[in-house]
Amino acid sequence: MFKPLFTALLLASAVFNASAADVWVSGMATSYHADRSANYNESNPGVGLEIDPEDSSLKYVLNVYKNSFGNVSVLVAAAWTPVKLGAFKAGVVGGAVSGYPLYHEKFGPVAALLVTYEGEKYGVNLITIPQLREKATSVATLQVKIKF
C-alpha cells in the first residue's frame, strides 16, 4: 500500500519544494462516523503531503490511506482556508478520491470542511464531511502533521 505513496510523495516534494514556503507530512489518525450501526473501519492508517506555496490560503494535498470500507484510497485535492485566527485556520477541501464503492473503486469528487491548527513545527487537521446522500453518513477525520 505505501510503496506507491512514498514514491508519489517524493516526486511531489521534489516538484514543489523549490517554491513552497511550507511542506507538511500528515498522518491519518482516526475517523468517527455518525452512523454507528454500519461498522465502518475507523482506524485509517495513511500518510499525506500538504504543500503551502508562499504561505497562502491555498494548499495542495496528496493522501493515501485505508478508508472506512477497508480499501486503499488516494486523495488529490486543494484546501482553501481563508478564515484565520492565530494558528487556527478554517475552510474547505475539494478534489478527487478513489477507493469508495460509490465510485466503483475509481476516482470521484469529494468536498469537506476543514479546521486546522498549525504551530511552528506540528499541526492537526479536523476534516468533516456532512451527510449529503441518503445512503451515506457524516464523518469526521483527525490527522496529525509535521512541518519540514
Helices and strands as residue ranges (DSSP letters): H 2-16, E 20-33, G 36-38, E 46-53, E 58-66, E 72-85, E 88-97, G 101-103, E 108-118, E 122-129, E 139-147
